[in-house]
Amino acid sequence: MPFAAGGATDAVARHVAPRLARQLGTQVIVENKPGASGQLGTSFVKAAPADRSTYLLALDHSVVVVPLITPTAGYDAMKDFVAAGQVARFQWTLPRSWATLA
């Protein structure tokens, strides 16, 4: 988890963890490694052995946007990670009052 405990992404991870544990037949621990817009936790997962024991629950921001705007991020979403699935989808909306600002 490349974000701090208590946030929305952490809540999703803790909700999904027991179900994932049943599917995998093993214990699943949510470990928070926040910092640098998700770079610290994402880099931790990239450096972990590729033995399917470490998973990253991330937002598109930390794996796609950050490497594009931060050349020193040290990872590339397409080269360094394999998508295992999607666990949530959020819609972005703006309040109607924003339309009057244009």
Phi and psi restraints in degrees (range 20) as a CNS / XPLOR table:
assign (resid 1 and name C) (resid 2 and name N)
       (resid 2 and name CA) (resid 2 and name C) 1.0 -83.1 20.0 2
assign (resid 2 and name N) (resid 2 and name CA)
       (resid 2 and name C) (resid 3 and name N) 1.0 18.2 20.0 2
assign (resid 2 and name C) (resid 3 and name N)
       (resid 3 and name CA) (resid 3 and name C) 1.0 -131.8 20.0 2
assign (resid 3 and name N) (resid 3 and name CA)
       (resid 3 and name C) (resid 4 and name N) 1.0 164.7 20.0 2
assign (resid 3 and name C) (resid 4 and name N)
       (resid 4 and name CA) (resid 4 and name C) 1.0 -68.3 20.0 2
assign (resid 4 and name N) (resid 4 and name CA)
       (resid 4 and name C) (resid 5 and name N) 1.0 155.0 20.0 2
assign (resid 4 and name C) (resid 5 and name N)
       (resid 5 and name CA) (resid 5 and name C) 1.0 -66.3 20.0 2
assign (resid 5 and name N) (resid 5 and name CA)
       (resid 5 and name C) (resid 6 and name N) 1.0 144.5 20.0 2
assign (resid 5 and name C) (resid 6 and name N)
       (resid 6 and name CA) (resid 6 and name C) 1.0 99.8 20.0 2
assign (resid 6 and name N) (resid 6 and name CA)
       (resid 6 and name C) (resid 7 and name N) 1.0 -12.4 20.0 2
assign (resid 6 and name C) (resid 7 and name N)
       (resid 7 and name CA) (resid 7 and name C) 1.0 -86.0 20.0 2
assign (resid 7 and name N) (resid 7 and name CA)
       (resid 7 and name C) (resid 8 and name N) 1.0 178.7 20.0 2
assign (resid 7 and name C) (resid 8 and name N)
       (resid 8 and name CA) (resid 8 and name C) 1.0 -63.3 20.0 2
assign (resid 8 and name N) (resid 8 and name CA)
       (resid 8 and name C) (resid 9 and name N) 1.0 -41.8 20.0 2
assign (resid 8 and name C) (resid 9 and name N)
       (resid 9 and name CA) (resid 9 and name C) 1.0 -65.7 20.0 2
assign (resid 9 and name N) (resid 9 and name CA)
       (resid 9 and name C) (resid 10 and name N) 1.0 -39.5 20.0 2
assign (resid 9 and name C) (resid 10 and name N)
       (resid 10 and name CA) (resid 10 and name C) 1.0 -63.6 20.0 2
assign (resid 10 and name N) (resid 10 and name CA)
       (resid 10 and name C) (resid 11 and name N) 1.0 -41.2 20.0 2
assign (resid 10 and name C) (resid 11 and name N)
       (resid 11 and name CA) (resid 11 and name C) 1.0 -62.1 20.0 2
assign (resid 11 and name N) (resid 11 and name CA)
       (resid 11 and name C) (resid 12 and name N) 1.0 -41.1 20.0 2
assign (resid 11 and name C) (resid 12 and name N)
       (resid 12 and name CA) (resid 12 and name C) 1.0 -63.2 20.0 2
assign (resid 12 and name N) (resid 12 and name CA)
       (resid 12 and name C) (resid 13 and name N) 1.0 -44.9 20.0 2
assign (resid 12 and name C) (resid 13 and name N)
       (resid 13 and name CA) (resid 13 and name C) 1.0 -60.1 20.0 2
assign (resid 13 and name N) (resid 13 and name CA)
       (resid 13 and name C) (resid 14 and name N) 1.0 -42.9 20.0 2
assign (resid 13 and name C) (resid 14 and name N)
       (resid 14 and name CA) (resid 14 and name C) 1.0 -72.1 20.0 2
assign (resid 14 and name N) (resid 14 and name CA)
       (resid 14 and name C) (resid 15 and name N) 1.0 -25.0 20.0 2
assign (resid 14 and name C) (resid 15 and name N)
       (resid 15 and name CA) (resid 15 and name C) 1.0 -76.1 20.0 2
assign (resid 15 and name N) (resid 15 and name CA)
       (resid 15 and name C) (resid 16 and name N) 1.0 -38.1 20.0 2
assign (resid 15 and name C) (resid 16 and name N)
       (resid 16 and name CA) (resid 16 and name C) 1.0 -79.9 20.0 2
assign (resid 16 and name N) (resid 16 and name CA)
       (resid 16 and name C) (resid 17 and name N) 1.0 -30.2 20.0 2
assign (resid 16 and name C) (resid 17 and name N)
       (resid 17 and name CA) (resid 17 and name C) 1.0 -52.7 20.0 2
assign (resid 17 and name N) (resid 17 and name CA)
       (resid 17 and name C) (resid 18 and name N) 1.0 -48.2 20.0 2
assign (resid 17 and name C) (resid 18 and name N)
       (resid 18 and name CA) (resid 18 and name C) 1.0 -63.7 20.0 2
assign (resid 18 and name N) (resid 18 and name CA)
       (resid 18 and name C) (resid 19 and name N) 1.0 -37.1 20.0 2
assign (resid 18 and name C) (resid 19 and name N)
       (resid 19 and name CA) (resid 19 and name C) 1.0 -68.9 20.0 2
assign (resid 19 and name N) (resid 19 and name CA)
       (resid 19 and name C) (resid 20 and name N) 1.0 -40.8 20.0 2
assign (resid 19 and name C) (resid 20 and name N)
       (resid 20 and name CA) (resid 20 and name C) 1.0 -63.9 20.0 2
assign (resid 20 and name N) (resid 20 and name CA)
       (resid 20 and name C) (resid 21 and name N) 1.0 -39.3 20.0 2
assign (resid 20 and name C) (resid 21 and name N)
       (resid 21 and name CA) (resid 21 and name C) 1.0 -59.9 20.0 2
assign (resid 21 and name N) (resid 21 and name CA)
       (resid 21 and name C) (resid 22 and name N) 1.0 -42.8 20.0 2
assign (resid 21 and name C) (resid 22 and name N)
       (resid 22 and name CA) (resid 22 and name C) 1.0 -64.3 20.0 2
assign (resid 22 and name N) (resid 22 and name CA)
       (resid 22 and name C) (resid 23 and name N) 1.0 -41.2 20.0 2
assign (resid 22 and name C) (resid 23 and name N)
       (resid 23 and name CA) (resid 23 and name C) 1.0 -65.6 20.0 2
assign (resid 23 and name N) (resid 23 and name CA)
       (resid 23 and name C) (resid 24 and name N) 1.0 -41.3 20.0 2
assign (resid 23 and name C) (resid 24 and name N)
       (resid 24 and name CA) (resid 24 and name C) 1.0 -84.5 20.0 2
assign (resid 24 and name N) (resid 24 and name CA)
       (resid 24 and name C) (resid 25 and name N) 1.0 -18.1 20.0 2
assign (resid 24 and name C) (resid 25 and name N)
       (resid 25 and name CA) (resid 25 and name C) 1.0 71.8 20.0 2
assign (resid 25 and name N) (resid 25 and name CA)
       (resid 25 and name C) (resid 26 and name N) 1.0 30.0 20.0 2
assign (resid 25 and name C) (resid 26 and name N)
       (resid 26 and name CA) (resid 26 and name C) 1.0 -150.1 20.0 2
assign (resid 26 and name N) (resid 26 and name CA)
       (resid 26 and name C) (resid 27 and name N) 1.0 166.3 20.0 2
assign (resid 26 and name C) (resid 27 and name N)
       (resid 27 and name CA) (resid 27 and name C) 1.0 -71.3 20.0 2
assign (resid 27 and name N) (resid 27 and name CA)
       (resid 27 and name C) (resid 28 and name N) 1.0 140.7 20.0 2
assign (resid 27 and name C) (resid 28 and name N)
       (resid 28 and name CA) (resid 28 and name C) 1.0 -120.3 20.0 2
assign (resid 28 and name N) (resid 28 and name CA)
       (resid 28 and name C) (resid 29 and name N) 1.0 124.8 20.0 2
assign (resid 28 and name C) (resid 29 and name N)
       (resid 29 and name CA) (resid 29 and name C) 1.0 -115.1 20.0 2
assign (resid 29 and name N) (resid 29 and name CA)
       (resid 29 and name C) (resid 30 and name N) 1.0 128.9 20.0 2
assign (resid 29 and name C) (resid 30 and name N)
       (resid 30 and name CA) (resid 30 and name C) 1.0 -88.9 20.0 2
assign (resid 30 and name N) (resid 30 and name CA)
       (resid 30 and name C) (resid 31 and name N) 1.0 116.6 20.0 2
assign (resid 30 and name C) (resid 31 and name N)
       (resid 31 and name CA) (resid 31 and name C) 1.0 -115.5 20.0 2
assign (resid 31 and name N) (resid 31 and name CA)
       (resid 31 and name C) (resid 32 and name N) 1.0 118.0 20.0 2
assign (resid 31 and name C) (resid 32 and name N)
       (resid 32 and name CA) (resid 32 and name C) 1.0 -84.8 20.0 2
assign (resid 32 and name N) (resid 32 and name CA)
       (resid 32 and name C) (resid 33 and name N) 1.0 128.9 20.0 2
assign (resid 32 and name C) (resid 33 and name N)
       (resid 33 and name CA) (resid 33 and name C) 1.0 -134.2 20.0 2
assign (resid 33 and name N) (resid 33 and name CA)
       (resid 33 and name C) (resid 34 and name N) 1.0 73.0 20.0 2
assign (resid 33 and name C) (resid 34 and name N)
       (resid 34 and name CA) (resid 34 and name C) 1.0 -78.5 20.0 2
assign (resid 34 and name N) (resid 34 and name CA)
       (resid 34 and name C) (resid 35 and name N) 1.0 161.3 20.0 2
assign (resid 34 and name C) (resid 35 and name N)
       (resid 35 and name CA) (resid 35 and name C) 1.0 135.0 20.0 2
assign (resid 35 and name N) (resid 35 and name CA)
       (resid 35 and name C) (resid 36 and name N) 1.0 147.3 20.0 2
assign (resid 35 and name C) (resid 36 and name N)
       (resid 36 and name CA) (resid 36 and name C) 1.0 56.1 20.0 2
assign (resid 36 and name N) (resid 36 and name CA)
       (resid 36 and name C) (resid 37 and name N) 1.0 46.0 20.0 2
assign (resid 36 and name C) (resid 37 and name N)
       (resid 37 and name CA) (resid 37 and name C) 1.0 56.9 20.0 2
assign (resid 37 and name N) (resid 37 and name CA)
       (resid 37 and name C) (resid 38 and name N) 1.0 35.6 20.0 2
assign (resid 37 and name C) (resid 38 and name N)
       (resid 38 and name CA) (resid 38 and name C) 1.0 93.4 20.0 2
assign (resid 38 and name N) (resid 38 and name CA)
       (resid 38 and name C) (resid 39 and name N) 1.0 -4.9 20.0 2
assign (resid 38 and name C) (resid 39 and name N)
       (resid 39 and name CA) (resid 39 and name C) 1.0 -64.7 20.0 2
assign (resid 39 and name N) (resid 39 and name CA)
       (resid 39 and name C) (resid 40 and name N) 1.0 -37.9 20.0 2
assign (resid 39 and name C) (resid 40 and name N)
       (resid 40 and name CA) (resid 40 and name C) 1.0 -65.1 20.0 2
assign (resid 40 and name N) (resid 40 and name CA)
       (resid 40 and name C) (resid 41 and name N) 1.0 -50.5 20.0 2
assign (resid 40 and name C) (resid 41 and name N)
       (resid 41 and name CA) (resid 41 and name C) 1.0 -66.7 20.0 2
assign (resid 41 and name N) (resid 41 and name CA)
       (resid 41 and name C) (resid 42 and name N) 1.0 -38.7 20.0 2
assign (resid 41 and name C) (resid 42 and name N)
       (resid 42 and name CA) (resid 42 and name C) 1.0 -65.8 20.0 2
assign (resid 42 and name N) (resid 42 and name CA)
       (resid 42 and name C) (resid 43 and name N) 1.0 -42.2 20.0 2
assign (resid 42 and name C) (resid 43 and name N)
       (resid 43 and name CA) (resid 43 and name C) 1.0 -64.9 20.0 2
assign (resid 43 and name N) (resid 43 and name CA)
       (resid 43 and name C) (resid 44 and name N) 1.0 -35.3 20.0 2
assign (resid 43 and name C) (resid 44 and name N)
       (resid 44 and name CA) (resid 44 and name C) 1.0 -60.4 20.0 2
assign (resid 44 and name N) (resid 44 and name CA)
       (resid 44 and name C) (resid 45 and name N) 1.0 -45.3 20.0 2
assign (resid 44 and name C) (resid 45 and name N)
       (resid 45 and name CA) (resid 45 and name C) 1.0 -67.9 20.0 2
assign (resid 45 and name N) (resid 45 and name CA)
       (resid 45 and name C) (resid 46 and name N) 1.0 -38.5 20.0 2
assign (resid 45 and name C) (resid 46 and name N)
       (resid 46 and name CA) (resid 46 and name C) 1.0 -60.0 20.0 2
assign (resid 46 and name N) (resid 46 and name CA)
       (resid 46 and name C) (resid 47 and name N) 1.0 -38.6 20.0 2
assign (resid 46 and name C) (resid 47 and name N)
       (resid 47 and name CA) (resid 47 and name C) 1.0 -79.2 20.0 2
assign (resid 47 and name N) (resid 47 and name CA)
       (resid 47 and name C) (resid 48 and name N) 1.0 -13.3 20.0 2
assign (resid 47 and name C) (resid 48 and name N)
       (resid 48 and name CA) (resid 48 and name C) 1.0 -70.6 20.0 2
assign (resid 48 and name N) (resid 48 and name CA)
       (resid 48 and name C) (resid 49 and name N) 1.0 153.2 20.0 2
assign (resid 48 and name C) (resid 49 and name N)
       (resid 49 and name CA) (resid 49 and name C) 1.0 -58.3 20.0 2
assign (resid 49 and name N) (resid 49 and name CA)
       (resid 49 and name C) (resid 50 and name N) 1.0 142.9 20.0 2
assign (resid 49 and name C) (resid 50 and name N)
       (resid 50 and name CA) (resid 50 and name C) 1.0 -83.4 20.0 2
assign (resid 50 and name N) (resid 50 and name CA)
       (resid 50 and name C) (resid 51 and name N) 1.0 59.6 20.0 2
assign (resid 50 and name C) (resid 51 and name N)
       (resid 51 and name CA) (resid 51 and name C) 1.0 -114.0 20.0 2
assign (resid 51 and name N) (resid 51 and name CA)
       (resid 51 and name C) (resid 52 and name N) 1.0 16.2 20.0 2
assign (resid 51 and name C) (resid 52 and name N)
       (resid 52 and name CA) (resid 52 and name C) 1.0 64.9 20.0 2
assign (resid 52 and name N) (resid 52 and name CA)
       (resid 52 and name C) (resid 53 and name N) 1.0 22.5 20.0 2
assign (resid 52 and name C) (resid 53 and name N)
       (resid 53 and name CA) (resid 53 and name C) 1.0 -102.8 20.0 2
assign (resid 53 and name N) (resid 53 and name CA)
       (resid 53 and name C) (resid 54 and name N) 1.0 -8.4 20.0 2
assign (resid 53 and name C) (resid 54 and name N)
       (resid 54 and name CA) (resid 54 and name C) 1.0 -126.5 20.0 2
assign (resid 54 and name N) (resid 54 and name CA)
       (resid 54 and name C) (resid 55 and name N) 1.0 125.7 20.0 2
assign (resid 54 and name C) (resid 55 and name N)
       (resid 55 and name CA) (resid 55 and name C) 1.0 -121.3 20.0 2
assign (resid 55 and name N) (resid 55 and name CA)
       (resid 55 and name C) (resid 56 and name N) 1.0 153.4 20.0 2
assign (resid 55 and name C) (resid 56 and name N)
       (resid 56 and name CA) (resid 56 and name C) 1.0 -116.7 20.0 2
assign (resid 56 and name N) (resid 56 and name CA)
       (resid 56 and name C) (resid 57 and name N) 1.0 123.2 20.0 2
assign (resid 56 and name C) (resid 57 and name N)
       (resid 57 and name CA) (resid 57 and name C) 1.0 -103.3 20.0 2
assign (resid 57 and name N) (resid 57 and name CA)
       (resid 57 and name C) (resid 58 and name N) 1.0 107.0 20.0 2
assign (resid 57 and name C) (resid 58 and name N)
       (resid 58 and name CA) (resid 58 and name C) 1.0 -132.7 20.0 2
assign (resid 58 and name N) (resid 58 and name CA)
       (resid 58 and name C) (resid 59 and name N) 1.0 161.6 20.0 2
assign (resid 58 and name C) (resid 59 and name N)
       (resid 59 and name CA) (resid 59 and name C) 1.0 -90.5 20.0 2
assign (resid 59 and name N) (resid 59 and name CA)
       (resid 59 and name C) (resid 60 and name N) 1.0 159.3 20.0 2
assign (resid 59 and name C) (resid 60 and name N)
       (resid 60 and name CA) (resid 60 and name C) 1.0 -58.4 20.0 2
assign (resid 60 and name N) (resid 60 and name CA)
       (resid 60 and name C) (resid 61 and name N) 1.0 -28.4 20.0 2
assign (resid 60 and name C) (resid 61 and name N)
       (resid 61 and name CA) (resid 61 and name C) 1.0 -59.3 20.0 2
assign (resid 61 and name N) (resid 61 and name CA)
       (resid 61 and name C) (resid 62 and name N) 1.0 -48.1 20.0 2
assign (resid 61 and name C) (resid 62 and name N)
       (resid 62 and name CA) (resid 62 and name C) 1.0 -73.4 20.0 2
assign (resid 62 and name N) (resid 62 and name CA)
       (resid 62 and name C) (resid 63 and name N) 1.0 -28.4 20.0 2
assign (resid 62 and name C) (resid 63 and name N)
       (resid 63 and name CA) (resid 63 and name C) 1.0 -103.1 20.0 2
assign (resid 63 and name N) (resid 63 and name CA)
       (resid 63 and name C) (resid 64 and name N) 1.0 -18.5 20.0 2
assign (resid 63 and name C) (resid 64 and name N)
       (resid 64 and name CA) (resid 64 and name C) 1.0 -112.4 20.0 2
assign (resid 64 and name N) (resid 64 and name CA)
       (resid 64 and name C) (resid 65 and name N) 1.0 -54.8 20.0 2
assign (resid 64 and name C) (resid 65 and name N)
       (resid 65 and name CA) (resid 65 and name C) 1.0 -70.2 20.0 2
assign (resid 65 and name N) (resid 65 and name CA)
       (resid 65 and name C) (resid 66 and name N) 1.0 -48.8 20.0 2
assign (resid 65 and name C) (resid 66 and name N)
       (resid 66 and name CA) (resid 66 and name C) 1.0 -55.6 20.0 2
assign (resid 66 and name N) (resid 66 and name CA)
       (resid 66 and name C) (resid 67 and name N) 1.0 -48.1 20.0 2
assign (resid 66 and name C) (resid 67 and name N)
       (resid 67 and name CA) (resid 67 and name C) 1.0 -63.1 20.0 2
assign (resid 67 and name N) (resid 67 and name CA)
       (resid 67 and name C) (resid 68 and name N) 1.0 -26.8 20.0 2
assign (resid 67 and name C) (resid 68 and name N)
       (resid 68 and name CA) (resid 68 and name C) 1.0 -74.1 20.0 2
assign (resid 68 and name N) (resid 68 and name CA)
       (resid 68 and name C) (resid 69 and name N) 1.0 -33.8 20.0 2
assign (resid 68 and name C) (resid 69 and name N)
       (resid 69 and name CA) (resid 69 and name C) 1.0 -102.3 20.0 2
assign (resid 69 and name N) (resid 69 and name CA)
       (resid 69 and name C) (resid 70 and name N) 1.0 -9.4 20.0 2
assign (resid 69 and name C) (resid 70 and name N)
       (resid 70 and name CA) (resid 70 and name C) 1.0 -126.6 20.0 2
assign (resid 70 and name N) (resid 70 and name CA)
       (resid 70 and name C) (resid 71 and name N) 1.0 93.3 20.0 2
assign (resid 70 and name C) (resid 71 and name N)
       (resid 71 and name CA) (resid 71 and name C) 1.0 -58.3 20.0 2
assign (resid 71 and name N) (resid 71 and name CA)
       (resid 71 and name C) (resid 72 and name N) 1.0 -22.0 20.0 2
assign (resid 71 and name C) (resid 72 and name N)
       (resid 72 and name CA) (resid 72 and name C) 1.0 -92.9 20.0 2
assign (resid 72 and name N) (resid 72 and name CA)
       (resid 72 and name C) (resid 73 and name N) 1.0 12.6 20.0 2
assign (resid 72 and name C) (resid 73 and name N)
       (resid 73 and name CA) (resid 73 and name C) 1.0 -57.5 20.0 2
assign (resid 73 and name N) (resid 73 and name CA)
       (resid 73 and name C) (resid 74 and name N) 1.0 -37.3 20.0 2
assign (resid 73 and name C) (resid 74 and name N)
       (resid 74 and name CA) (resid 74 and name C) 1.0 88.1 20.0 2
assign (resid 74 and name N) (resid 74 and name CA)
       (resid 74 and name C) (resid 75 and name N) 1.0 9.7 20.0 2
assign (resid 74 and name C) (resid 75 and name N)
       (resid 75 and name CA) (resid 75 and name C) 1.0 -150.5 20.0 2
assign (resid 75 and name N) (resid 75 and name CA)
       (resid 75 and name C) (resid 76 and name N) 1.0 157.9 20.0 2
assign (resid 75 and name C) (resid 76 and name N)
       (resid 76 and name CA) (resid 76 and name C) 1.0 -130.4 20.0 2
assign (resid 76 and name N) (resid 76 and name CA)
       (resid 76 and name C) (resid 77 and name N) 1.0 122.0 20.0 2
assign (resid 76 and name C) (resid 77 and name N)
       (resid 77 and name CA) (resid 77 and name C) 1.0 -56.4 20.0 2
assign (resid 77 and name N) (resid 77 and name CA)
       (resid 77 and name C) (resid 78 and name N) 1.0 -39.7 20.0 2
assign (resid 77 and name C) (resid 78 and name N)
       (resid 78 and name CA) (resid 78 and name C) 1.0 -76.2 20.0 2
assign (resid 78 and name N) (resid 78 and name CA)
       (resid 78 and name C) (resid 79 and name N) 1.0 -31.6 20.0 2
assign (resid 78 and name C) (resid 79 and name N)
       (resid 79 and name CA) (resid 79 and name C) 1.0 -93.3 20.0 2
assign (resid 79 and name N) (resid 79 and name CA)
       (resid 79 and name C) (resid 80 and name N) 1.0 -31.3 20.0 2
assign (resid 79 and name C) (resid 80 and name N)
       (resid 80 and name CA) (resid 80 and name C) 1.0 -102.5 20.0 2
assign (resid 80 and name N) (resid 80 and name CA)
       (resid 80 and name C) (resid 81 and name N) 1.0 -10.6 20.0 2
assign (resid 80 and name C) (resid 81 and name N)
       (resid 81 and name CA) (resid 81 and name C) 1.0 -134.9 20.0 2
assign (resid 81 and name N) (resid 81 and name CA)
       (resid 81 and name C) (resid 82 and name N) 1.0 154.5 20.0 2
assign (resid 81 and name C) (resid 82 and name N)
       (resid 82 and name CA) (resid 82 and name C) 1.0 -121.3 20.0 2
assign (resid 82 and name N) (resid 82 and name CA)
       (resid 82 and name C) (resid 83 and name N) 1.0 125.8 20.0 2
assign (resid 82 and name C) (resid 83 and name N)
       (resid 83 and name CA) (resid 83 and name C) 1.0 -68.0 20.0 2
assign (resid 83 and name N) (resid 83 and name CA)
       (resid 83 and name C) (resid 84 and name N) 1.0 128.8 20.0 2
assign (resid 83 and name C) (resid 84 and name N)
       (resid 84 and name CA) (resid 84 and name C) 1.0 -99.7 20.0 2
assign (resid 84 and name N) (resid 84 and name CA)
       (resid 84 and name C) (resid 85 and name N) 1.0 -19.5 20.0 2
assign (resid 84 and name C) (resid 85 and name N)
       (resid 85 and name CA) (resid 85 and name C) 1.0 158.2 20.0 2
assign (resid 85 and name N) (resid 85 and name CA)
       (resid 85 and name C) (resid 86 and name N) 1.0 175.1 20.0 2
assign (resid 85 and name C) (resid 86 and name N)
       (resid 86 and name CA) (resid 86 and name C) 1.0 -114.8 20.0 2
assign (resid 86 and name N) (resid 86 and name CA)
       (resid 86 and name C) (resid 87 and name N) 1.0 129.3 20.0 2
assign (resid 86 and name C) (resid 87 and name N)
       (resid 87 and name CA) (resid 87 and name C) 1.0 -107.2 20.0 2
assign (resid 87 and name N) (resid 87 and name CA)
       (resid 87 and name C) (resid 88 and name N) 1.0 -16.7 20.0 2
assign (resid 87 and name C) (resid 88 and name N)
       (resid 88 and name CA) (resid 88 and name C) 1.0 -156.8 20.0 2
assign (resid 88 and name N) (resid 88 and name CA)
       (resid 88 and name C) (resid 89 and name N) 1.0 158.0 20.0 2
assign (resid 88 and name C) (resid 89 and name N)
       (resid 89 and name CA) (resid 89 and name C) 1.0 -141.8 20.0 2
assign (resid 89 and name N) (resid 89 and name CA)
       (resid 89 and name C) (resid 90 and name N) 1.0 130.6 20.0 2
assign (resid 89 and name C) (resid 90 and name N)
       (resid 90 and name CA) (resid 90 and name C) 1.0 -118.4 20.0 2
assign (resid 90 and name N) (resid 90 and name CA)
       (resid 90 and name C) (resid 91 and name N) 1.0 138.9 20.0 2
assign (resid 90 and name C) (resid 91 and name N)
       (resid 91 and name CA) (resid 91 and name C) 1.0 -94.8 20.0 2
assign (resid 91 and name N) (resid 91 and name CA)
       (resid 91 and name C) (resid 92 and name N) 1.0 133.1 20.0 2
assign (resid 91 and name C) (resid 92 and name N)
       (resid 92 and name CA) (resid 92 and name C) 1.0 -91.6 20.0 2
assign (resid 92 and name N) (resid 92 and name CA)
       (resid 92 and name C) (resid 93 and name N) 1.0 131.0 20.0 2
assign (resid 92 and name C) (resid 93 and name N)
       (resid 93 and name CA) (resid 93 and name C) 1.0 -134.3 20.0 2
assign (resid 93 and name N) (resid 93 and name CA)
       (resid 93 and name C) (resid 94 and name N) 1.0 157.1 20.0 2
assign (resid 93 and name C) (resid 94 and name N)
       (resid 94 and name CA) (resid 94 and name C) 1.0 -118.8 20.0 2
assign (resid 94 and name N) (resid 94 and name CA)
       (resid 94 and name C) (resid 95 and name N) 1.0 144.5 20.0 2
assign (resid 94 and name C) (resid 95 and name N)
       (resid 95 and name CA) (resid 95 and name C) 1.0 -64.1 20.0 2
assign (resid 95 and name N) (resid 95 and name CA)
       (resid 95 and name C) (resid 96 and name N) 1.0 150.3 20.0 2
assign (resid 95 and name C) (resid 96 and name N)
       (resid 96 and name CA) (resid 96 and name C) 1.0 -56.5 20.0 2
assign (resid 96 and name N) (resid 96 and name CA)
       (resid 96 and name C) (resid 97 and name N) 1.0 -32.3 20.0 2
assign (resid 96 and name C) (resid 97 and name N)
       (resid 97 and name CA) (resid 97 and name C) 1.0 -61.9 20.0 2
assign (resid 97 and name N) (resid 97 and name CA)
       (resid 97 and name C) (resid 98 and name N) 1.0 -21.5 20.0 2
assign (resid 97 and name C) (resid 98 and name N)
       (resid 98 and name CA) (resid 98 and name C) 1.0 -67.2 20.0 2
assign (resid 98 and name N) (resid 98 and name CA)
       (resid 98 and name C) (resid 99 and name N) 1.0 -26.5 20.0 2
assign (resid 98 and name C) (resid 99 and name N)
       (resid 99 and name CA) (resid 99 and name C) 1.0 -63.4 20.0 2
assign (resid 99 and name N) (resid 99 and name CA)
       (resid 99 and name C) (resid 100 and name N) 1.0 -26.5 20.0 2
assign (resid 99 and name C) (resid 100 and name N)
       (resid 100 and name CA) (resid 100 and name C) 1.0 -78.6 20.0 2
assign (resid 100 and name N) (resid 100 and name CA)
       (resid 100 and name C) (resid 101 and name N) 1.0 -11.3 20.0 2
assign (resid 100 and name C) (resid 101 and name N)
       (resid 101 and name CA) (resid 101 and name C) 1.0 -77.7 20.0 2
assign (resid 101 and name N) (resid 101 and name CA)
       (resid 101 and name C) (resid 102 and name N) 1.0 -18.4 20.0 2
